[in-house]
Every structure is written in structure tokens, then in C-alpha cells.
Amino acid sequence: MSDLAALAARWYDVNARDLPWRKPDTTPWGVLVSEFMLQQTPVSRVLPVWHEWLDRWPAPAGLAAVPSGEAIRAWGRLGYPRRALRLHGCAVVITGRGGTVPSTVDELLALPGIGAYTARAVAAFAYRQRHPVVDTNVRRLIARAVAGRPDAGPATTAGDLAAVERLLPAQPEAAAHASAAFMELGALVCVARTPRCAACPLAARCAWKAAAAGTLAGPAGRGPGPAGATTEPRRRQAYAGTDRQVRGLLLAVLRDATGPVPASRLDAVWPDATQRNRALSGLLVDGLVCEHAHRRYSLPGTESGSPEVASPR
């Protein structure tokens, strides 16, 4: 085991968040659901929805048995609802192949909506295999600790995977543990804007911190970092007034309805008709909304209910 992996693993044993998908009795399906939900979404928002999904659909067959629109409805306000469609598609394929979440990276990559990160994450965290699991937080951590750079720069999948794999211990269980530790360190300590170097177990071995010695401000400061680098504040992506917001408002109407709703109900959610129609067209193209006769709309597979009957808020 590399020094960095050993240090990270010991820190993780004491400081890791108590998250349900990390518990030993969590099924591979539970891990897969968590990985879909955690993409671009904070843990605090995922937790209640993850519990609701696993209570309702504890195995892929349960989700596969309902229309995809029910997955969108249950996704609620997590954002990026196409993830719900892809997760439903995964459940359908997994159920058709016996109902067990695949254990190999190649088999996982063959499922709908699963890319390099998710496949390796499920193989490592659900099946305790030795795979480099590389997300944005891990890339930043390794760039700083190993390469001495303030950020990871453009993604290079093969290079990123190789850099992390070199740090993993040979034993699969220990490697999976180290992968989780690297992710947690990147998420909680080696953060983008104000890294908490004083609390980092890798500080004594960190190339970025070592390069900062003697500069006006170290990597945790607001001034120059190693070799004059700075940690620029990241601009948050705007949401208010965007098509994303309008899409969310339109979907909220359909999630609360038990059947198709007339276009007039959707027209009421946003005053700009051009933007509203553009957002609705995008939802139709993405398969998140279905159009019916007389300009009525519903979530896919949920058109059999009574029009305009909404569940109480």
C-alpha cells in the first residue's frame, strides 16, 4: 500500500461520514442507485430520496415493473431527471438478465447510462474490487498531493485512472477502502476553493503544500499558492431564469398530476412562451414527457389517470 493510500485509509476510518450506501449490508443495487443520484447532487439532498427509492424498490425488478414516468416522479427535485430514466433503463436490463447487478466493469459499462466512473465505483464499493475510482474530487486530490498542481486541469481519463491506480494497494478490499478514502478526502478536506490543509492526513507528503513553502501564502491561503498558483473561486452555474429552471417547473406540474394535463396548466408556470415551449420541446425529445391528443401532457407511461387530477401539496 502506498503511503498516501495508508494515510488516507486511516483518516477515513475515523472521519468518514456515516452514509447508508457505505454500510456492509447495502446491496449492489443500493450502491448503484446512490451513484446515479450523487452525480452533480449534494449528499444532503440525495439521502432522503435514496431511502425512499430503496424502500419502494429494494431490487431492480421492482423499478423495472413500473412505467419510467414513475421513476421520474420519484426522482422529485434532485435535478437532471434524465438520470431517473437511465436508472429505470438499467433496472429493466438487469431484470431481463436475471435480476443481479453485474459485478465486472465491462458488464456494468454495457448498462444504460453507466460510464467509466460509475462502473468502477459500483465494482469497487459494491463488490470490493480493485479499481481506480476517479471523480472530480479525487482528480483534484491527486493533482495536488502527487503532481503539486493546484487543480487537475482537463480530464484525461486514461491518465487519471493510471495515476490513481498506482496508489492503490494490491489487495482488492484494501484498494476499495483506499478509493473511498481518497473520495472522502477530496470531498471534505482537499476542496476546490479553501482546502483544509491543516486537517489533511496527506499534508506532510503533499507535493503542492511542499511547493508552497516560502511563498506569500500556502495552498490554504487566499494569496499565491505553489509557484504562484492561486485557487480561483469557482463560479456557480446560474439556474434562475434558465431553461433548466423552466424544465423543472414543467416537470413539477406533471409529477403532481395523476394523468395528462392540458397545455394551459403548463403555460401558467412561466410567462415567456418562447422559452417555455423550448423547454417543453427539450423534455419531449429527452423522453421525460409524453404528448397526447388535444395538447395534453404526462410523464411517460402515466397517461391512464384522470386528466388534471393533482395530488395535494
Backbone torsions as a table, in degrees:
resi	resn	phi	psi	omega
1	MET	NA	132.7	177.9
2	SER	-65.5	157.3	178.1
3	ASP	-58.6	-41.2	-178.8
4	LEU	-63.1	-42.9	-180.0
5	ALA	-65.2	-41.1	-179.7
6	ALA	-65.2	-43.6	179.4
7	LEU	-64.6	-43.4	180.0
8	ALA	-64.1	-41.6	-177.8
9	ALA	-64.4	-41.0	179.2
10	ARG	-66.4	-40.5	176.9
11	TRP	-62.6	-42.0	-178.1
12	TYR	-62.5	-38.9	-178.7
13	ASP	-59.2	-28.3	-177.6
14	VAL	-97.8	-33.8	-167.2
15	ASN	-112.4	-4.4	-175.9
16	ALA	-62.3	142.1	175.2
17	ARG	-66.9	145.8	179.3
18	ASP	-85.3	86.7	-176.4
19	LEU	-106.7	138.5	-170.8
20	PRO	-62.7	-33.7	-178.2
21	TRP	-74.6	-3.8	175.8
22	ARG	-96.0	-7.1	-177.0
23	LYS	-69.6	146.5	-176.0
24	PRO	-58.8	-28.3	-177.3
25	ASP	-89.2	3.9	177.4
26	THR	-70.1	133.5	-178.9
27	THR	-76.9	160.0	173.3
28	PRO	-55.7	-33.4	176.0
29	TRP	-63.1	-42.7	178.2
30	GLY	-62.0	-39.3	176.9
31	VAL	-65.7	-43.7	180.0
32	LEU	-60.9	-44.8	178.5
33	VAL	-60.5	-42.4	-179.2
34	SER	-63.4	-39.1	-178.2
35	GLU	-67.2	-37.9	175.5
36	PHE	-63.5	-44.8	-174.7
37	MET	-70.8	-31.8	-175.1
38	LEU	-79.0	-7.9	178.3
39	GLN	-66.3	114.0	176.5
40	GLN	62.3	22.8	-178.1
41	THR	-136.8	131.4	-178.7
42	PRO	-63.9	150.7	-179.8
43	VAL	-56.7	-40.3	-176.4
44	SER	-60.5	-33.1	178.6
45	ARG	-80.5	-29.4	-177.3
46	VAL	-75.0	-37.5	-171.6
47	LEU	-49.8	-55.5	-177.0
48	PRO	-65.5	-36.2	-178.7
49	VAL	-70.7	-39.0	177.7
50	TRP	-59.6	-45.8	179.0
51	HIS	-61.5	-42.6	179.7
52	GLU	-62.0	-43.5	-180.0
53	TRP	-63.9	-45.8	-177.6
54	LEU	-70.0	-30.6	174.1
55	ASP	-67.0	-40.3	-176.7
56	ARG	-81.5	-40.7	-176.3
57	TRP	-129.4	76.4	-176.7
58	PRO	-70.0	-11.4	178.4
59	ALA	-140.7	158.7	-178.3
60	PRO	-56.0	-34.6	-175.9
61	ALA	-60.8	-35.3	-179.8
62	GLY	-64.6	-43.9	178.8
63	LEU	-69.5	-39.3	-179.2
64	ALA	-63.1	-24.8	-175.6
65	ALA	-80.5	-11.3	-178.8
66	VAL	-107.4	159.2	177.4
67	PRO	-62.1	153.0	179.9
68	SER	-60.7	-27.3	177.6
69	GLY	-61.6	-29.3	177.7
70	GLU	-69.4	-32.6	175.1
71	ALA	-65.6	-41.1	178.1
72	ILE	-64.3	-41.6	179.2
73	ARG	-62.1	-45.6	-177.6
74	ALA	-71.7	-20.6	178.3
75	TRP	-64.8	-27.3	176.9
76	GLY	60.6	-130.5	-175.1
77	ARG	-106.5	30.8	177.7
78	LEU	-67.5	-22.9	-178.9
79	GLY	90.6	161.4	-178.9
80	TYR	46.6	62.2	-171.3
81	PRO	-67.5	-10.9	174.6
82	ARG	-60.5	-23.1	175.6
83	ARG	-61.2	-35.0	179.1
84	ALA	-65.6	-41.3	177.5
85	LEU	-62.5	-42.8	-178.6
86	ARG	-67.6	-37.4	177.8
87	LEU	-66.8	-38.9	174.8
88	HIS	-62.1	-43.4	177.4
89	GLY	-60.8	-38.9	175.4
90	CYS	-60.0	-45.3	-178.7
91	ALA	-61.0	-40.2	179.5
92	VAL	-63.0	-47.3	-178.6
93	VAL	-65.7	-45.2	-179.5
94	ILE	-61.0	-42.9	179.7
95	THR	-63.1	-39.9	178.8
96	GLY	-67.8	-17.3	-178.9
97	ARG	-108.1	21.5	174.9
98	GLY	113.1	-12.4	173.2
99	GLY	93.2	0.4	-178.9
100	THR	-105.3	131.5	176.3
101	VAL	-62.4	127.6	-178.5
102	PRO	-58.5	154.1	-177.2
103	SER	-106.7	-12.9	-178.4
104	THR	-100.4	151.9	-179.6
105	VAL	-60.6	-42.4	-178.6
106	ASP	-62.7	-42.9	179.2
107	GLU	-67.1	-37.9	178.9
108	LEU	-67.3	-39.1	178.3
109	LEU	-62.9	-23.8	-179.5
110	ALA	-78.8	-8.5	-179.7
111	LEU	-82.7	153.0	-179.4
112	PRO	-60.6	133.1	172.8
113	GLY	75.0	8.2	-179.3
114	ILE	-104.2	123.8	178.3
115	GLY	-108.9	-166.9	-173.5
116	ALA	-60.1	-43.9	-178.2
117	TYR	-64.8	-52.5	-175.2
118	THR	-62.3	-41.0	179.8
119	ALA	-59.8	-45.5	-178.7
120	ARG	-72.1	-34.7	178.8
121	ALA	-64.0	-44.7	179.8
122	VAL	-66.5	-43.4	179.2
123	ALA	-61.9	-38.8	-178.2
124	ALA	-77.0	-48.8	-170.5
125	PHE	-86.6	-28.4	178.2
126	ALA	-90.7	-35.1	-174.9
127	TYR	-114.6	3.7	174.3
128	ARG	56.3	44.9	179.0
129	GLN	-97.6	166.2	-179.4
130	ARG	-93.2	100.0	176.6
131	HIS	-143.3	140.0	172.4
132	PRO	-70.4	125.3	179.9
133	VAL	-110.0	110.9	-168.4
134	VAL	-122.4	107.5	170.8
135	ASP	-111.8	-172.6	-177.9
136	THR	-59.5	-40.5	-178.8
137	ASN	-65.6	-41.0	179.5
138	VAL	-68.1	-41.1	179.1
139	ARG	-59.0	-43.7	-179.8
140	ARG	-66.0	-44.3	179.9
141	LEU	-58.8	-47.2	-177.1
142	ILE	-70.4	-38.4	177.6
143	ALA	-58.8	-41.4	-178.9
144	ARG	-75.8	-51.8	-172.8
145	ALA	-69.8	-36.6	-174.5
146	VAL	-99.7	-47.7	-173.5
147	ALA	-93.5	-12.9	178.9
148	GLY	74.5	22.0	179.9
149	ARG	-103.4	149.8	-179.3
150	PRO	-71.4	-24.1	175.7
151	ASP	-147.5	170.9	-171.5
152	ALA	-83.8	-14.3	-177.9
153	GLY	72.2	-166.1	-178.5
154	PRO	-60.8	143.0	-179.6
155	ALA	-66.9	134.2	171.7
156	THR	-130.4	94.0	-167.8
157	THR	-51.1	-50.1	-177.3
158	ALA	-63.8	-43.8	-179.8
159	GLY	-66.4	-41.0	179.0
160	ASP	-63.3	-44.3	179.7
161	LEU	-63.2	-42.2	-179.8
162	ALA	-64.6	-40.4	-179.0
163	ALA	-62.8	-41.1	-180.0
164	VAL	-74.9	-39.5	-178.4
165	GLU	-60.2	-35.0	179.7
166	ARG	-62.8	-22.1	-178.1
167	LEU	-91.0	-14.6	-173.8
168	LEU	-78.1	141.3	173.3
169	PRO	-65.5	160.2	-175.8
170	ALA	-72.5	-32.7	-176.6
171	GLN	-74.4	128.2	-172.8
172	PRO	-56.7	-45.7	-179.0
173	GLU	-61.6	-43.9	178.7
174	ALA	-65.4	-35.5	179.1
175	ALA	-66.7	-42.5	177.9
176	ALA	-62.9	-38.9	178.3
177	HIS	-64.0	-43.7	179.2
178	ALA	-65.2	-37.7	178.4
179	SER	-61.6	-43.5	177.4
180	ALA	-64.1	-37.9	-179.3
181	ALA	-66.2	-43.5	177.8
182	PHE	-59.8	-43.0	-179.7
183	MET	-63.3	-42.9	-178.0
184	GLU	-67.5	-39.4	177.4
185	LEU	-61.9	-44.2	179.5
186	GLY	-65.6	-33.5	-178.1
187	ALA	-78.1	-33.7	-171.6
188	LEU	-108.6	-29.0	-172.7
189	VAL	-117.8	-55.8	-177.7
190	CYS	-87.4	59.2	-174.7
191	VAL	-80.1	167.5	-170.3
192	ALA	-67.2	-49.7	-168.2
193	ARG	-89.7	-45.5	-177.1
194	THR	-132.5	74.1	-178.6
195	PRO	-60.0	140.1	-177.5
196	ARG	-93.8	69.1	-173.3
197	CYS	-60.4	-33.6	-179.0
198	ALA	-64.4	-23.5	-178.9
199	ALA	-99.7	2.8	-172.8
200	CYS	-87.6	128.6	179.2
201	PRO	-70.2	-13.0	-179.3
202	LEU	-96.7	2.1	-171.6
203	ALA	-55.4	-41.5	-177.0
204	ALA	-69.1	-19.3	-179.4
205	ARG	-110.5	3.7	-172.6
206	CYS	-78.3	122.1	-179.3
207	ALA	-66.6	-34.4	-179.8
208	TRP	-68.6	-42.9	179.0
209	LYS	-66.5	-39.5	178.6
210	ALA	-63.9	-39.7	-179.9
211	ALA	-67.8	-21.2	-177.9
212	ALA	-82.8	-11.1	-177.1
213	ALA	-58.6	126.8	178.1
214	GLY	90.3	-6.1	176.5
215	THR	-83.5	172.2	-176.4
216	LEU	-63.3	-33.3	178.7
217	ALA	-148.5	137.6	179.9
218	GLY	-75.1	-177.5	-176.4
219	PRO	-61.1	-23.5	179.5
220	ALA	-86.2	-7.7	-177.3
221	GLY	-84.3	179.3	-179.2
222	ARG	-96.2	-8.1	-179.2
223	GLY	-95.0	-153.7	-178.3
224	PRO	-62.3	140.8	174.9
225	GLY	-100.8	-153.2	180.0
226	PRO	-55.7	133.3	177.7
227	ALA	53.5	32.9	177.6
228	GLY	80.2	5.8	-179.6
229	ALA	-71.1	154.7	176.4
230	THR	-126.9	154.2	174.8
231	THR	-97.9	93.9	-177.4
232	GLU	-71.1	135.2	175.2
233	PRO	-60.4	134.6	179.2
234	ARG	-82.9	133.3	177.8
235	ARG	-76.8	129.9	177.3
236	ARG	-73.5	139.2	179.3
237	GLN	-66.0	129.3	-179.7
238	ALA	-62.8	145.6	178.6
239	TYR	-125.3	-46.4	-177.5
240	ALA	-60.1	127.4	177.6
241	GLY	84.4	-0.8	-178.6
242	THR	-88.6	167.5	174.7
243	ASP	-60.2	-31.9	177.7
244	ARG	-60.0	-42.8	178.9
245	GLN	-64.2	-41.8	-178.9
246	VAL	-66.2	-41.7	176.9
247	ARG	-57.9	-42.9	179.8
248	GLY	-63.4	-39.5	178.7
249	LEU	-65.9	-41.0	178.5
250	LEU	-64.5	-44.9	179.7
251	LEU	-64.6	-34.0	179.5
252	ALA	-60.6	-39.3	177.7
253	VAL	-62.6	-44.8	-176.7
254	LEU	-72.5	-33.4	176.9
255	ARG	-64.2	-34.7	-177.7
256	ASP	-82.0	-8.4	-178.0
257	ALA	-95.9	149.2	177.3
258	THR	-94.7	-4.3	178.7
259	GLY	-158.0	-172.7	-178.5
260	PRO	-61.0	144.3	177.5
261	VAL	-117.0	149.1	179.1
262	PRO	-72.4	158.4	-179.3
263	ALA	-58.5	-29.3	-179.1
264	SER	-61.3	-32.6	177.4
265	ARG	-66.3	-38.1	179.1
266	LEU	-74.6	-35.1	179.7
267	ASP	-59.6	-27.7	-173.9
268	ALA	-75.9	-12.2	-172.9
269	VAL	-85.5	-17.1	-176.1
270	TRP	-152.4	131.3	-172.5
271	PRO	-76.5	-27.2	-177.0
272	ASP	-81.3	104.7	-175.1
273	ALA	-64.1	-37.6	-179.0
274	THR	-63.1	-47.4	179.9
275	GLN	-68.4	-39.4	-179.8
276	ARG	-63.0	-43.9	179.8
277	ASN	-67.3	-36.1	177.6
278	ARG	-64.3	-43.0	178.7
279	ALA	-64.6	-42.3	179.3
280	LEU	-64.7	-41.0	178.1
281	SER	-60.7	-39.5	177.7
282	GLY	-64.1	-40.0	177.9
283	LEU	-64.5	-37.5	177.8
284	LEU	-66.3	-44.7	-179.9
285	VAL	-63.4	-38.6	-179.0
286	ASP	-75.2	-6.8	-179.3
287	GLY	79.1	14.0	-179.7
288	LEU	-86.9	-17.2	-178.9
289	VAL	-136.9	146.0	175.4
290	CYS	-116.1	142.1	177.0
291	GLU	-104.0	139.4	-179.4
292	HIS	-121.9	179.8	-179.0
293	ALA	-58.4	151.3	176.5
294	HIS	63.0	32.5	176.5
295	ARG	53.1	53.6	172.4
296	ARG	-111.8	152.0	-172.3
297	TYR	-136.4	149.9	178.1
298	SER	-152.5	168.0	167.6
299	LEU	-68.5	151.2	-177.4
300	PRO	-59.9	131.6	177.0
301	GLY	80.6	4.5	-177.0
302	THR	-116.1	22.0	-172.6
303	GLU	-80.7	-2.1	-174.4
304	SER	-83.3	-8.6	-178.5
305	GLY	-76.4	-179.6	179.3
306	SER	-78.8	132.0	-179.5
307	PRO	-58.0	141.1	172.7
308	GLU	63.3	17.8	175.4
309	VAL	-94.7	113.6	-174.8
310	ALA	-110.5	145.5	175.2
311	SER	-73.4	146.9	-177.3
312	PRO	-65.7	146.0	178.2
313	ARG	-85.4	NA	NA
